[in-house]
Amino acid sequence: MLASALAALLLQTTPAQPAPPMVVVREADVRVEQNPPPHNGVGHSTAFRLSDAAPGRNFEFRKRILHPGASIGLHVLTHDEVYYVVSGQGEVASDGRTEVMGPETAAYLYEGADVGIKQVGDEPLVLIIAYPLGRRLP
């Protein structure tokens, strides 16, 4: 009896909510100049807050350009985060370990780590940064 009641409960379906319509974002519409970059960074950066235009999102997806000599300062992550290098070179630090990253390289950084990244070399460092939010935004 209990098994059949449980099975009936598990088989019940509720109508799925339709997904919201997609959001298309153009870099030119979300460009933000930041002097200095976040987390007590230095220099000049250009941010493209690509996911900010998406209502109801539950993760961030951003492009950032660290111009020569710029950095995002060390900060402790409250979530996992990915830095993906599109072009240029950078030095990413995580809990005292530093690695040089170039194009087509990703660093997976963990919640609780003290991380930062700085541009090195002759050309700007172009990054994609993605991380989950703690909750879905309105």
C-alpha positions in Angstrom: 0.0 0.0 0.0 2.7 2.5 1.0 4.8 1.5 -2.0 1.9 2.1 -4.4 1.1 5.5 -2.8 4.8 6.5 -3.1 4.9 5.4 -6.7 1.8 7.4 -7.5 3.3 10.4 -5.8 6.5 10.0 -7.8 4.6 9.7 -11.1 2.7 12.9 -10.6 4.0 15.6 -12.7 3.4 19.3 -12.4 3.2 21.4 -15.5 6.6 22.8 -16.4 7.0 26.5 -16.4 8.0 27.7 -19.8 11.5 28.9 -20.1 12.0 32.7 -20.5 12.9 33.9 -23.9 16.6 34.0 -24.7 18.5 37.3 -24.2 21.0 38.4 -26.8 23.6 40.9 -25.6 26.1 42.9 -27.6 29.4 43.8 -26.1 29.0 47.5 -27.1 25.9 47.7 -24.9 27.4 46.4 -21.7 31.0 47.9 -21.8 32.2 49.4 -18.6 35.6 51.1 -18.1 37.0 50.4 -14.7 39.9 52.3 -13.1 41.1 50.5 -11.1 39.9 47.0 -11.7 37.9 45.2 -8.9 39.3 43.8 -5.6 41.9 46.6 -5.1 43.4 45.9 -8.5 45.7 48.3 -10.3 45.7 49.9 -13.8 42.9 50.1 -16.3 40.4 47.4 -17.4 37.4 47.2 -19.6 34.5 45.0 -18.5 31.7 43.6 -20.6 28.9 42.6 -18.1 27.3 40.2 -20.6 25.0 38.4 -18.2 23.7 41.5 -16.4 21.0 41.9 -19.1 19.5 38.4 -18.4 16.7 38.5 -15.9 16.3 35.4 -13.7 19.9 34.3 -14.3 21.8 32.1 -11.8 25.3 32.6 -13.0 27.6 35.4 -14.2 29.4 35.4 -17.6 31.7 38.3 -18.3 34.5 39.3 -20.6 37.2 41.5 -19.2 40.3 43.2 -20.7 43.2 43.9 -18.4 45.2 46.5 -20.2 49.1 46.5 -19.8 50.1 46.5 -16.2 46.5 46.0 -14.9 45.4 43.4 -12.3 42.4 42.1 -10.4 43.5 42.1 -6.8 43.6 39.1 -4.5 40.2 38.2 -3.1 38.7 35.1 -1.4 36.1 33.4 -3.6 32.6 32.7 -2.3 32.0 30.3 -5.2 33.9 28.3 -7.8 35.0 30.5 -10.7 36.6 29.9 -14.1 39.1 32.3 -15.9 39.5 31.5 -19.6 42.1 33.4 -21.6 41.0 34.5 -25.0 44.2 36.4 -25.9 47.3 37.9 -24.2 49.1 36.5 -21.2 48.4 36.7 -17.5 49.6 35.4 -14.2 46.8 33.9 -12.1 47.4 33.4 -8.4 45.5 31.0 -6.1 46.5 30.5 -2.5 50.1 31.4 -3.1 50.5 29.4 -6.3 51.1 31.4 -9.5 50.7 30.1 -13.1 51.2 31.9 -16.4 48.2 31.6 -18.7 48.0 32.2 -22.4 45.3 31.9 -25.1 43.0 28.9 -24.9 43.9 28.2 -21.3 41.4 28.0 -18.4 42.0 28.1 -14.6 39.3 26.5 -12.4 39.4 28.3 -9.1 37.7 26.9 -6.0 35.4 28.5 -3.4 37.6 29.7 -0.4 40.7 30.3 -2.5 42.5 33.6 -2.3 42.8 34.5 -6.1 43.9 37.3 -8.4 45.2 37.8 -11.9 47.5 40.3 -13.6 48.3 41.1 -17.2 51.8 40.3 -18.3 53.5 40.7 -21.7 53.0 43.3 -24.5 49.3 42.9 -25.3 46.2 43.2 -23.2 44.9 40.2 -21.4 41.4 39.3 -22.6 39.5 36.9 -20.2 36.1 35.3 -19.9 35.1 35.0 -16.3 32.2 32.7 -15.3 30.8 31.8 -11.9 27.5 30.7 -10.3 25.4 33.0 -8.2 24.2 31.9 -4.8 20.6 32.3 -6.0 18.6 33.1 -9.1 18.3 36.9 -9.5 14.9 38.5 -10.2 
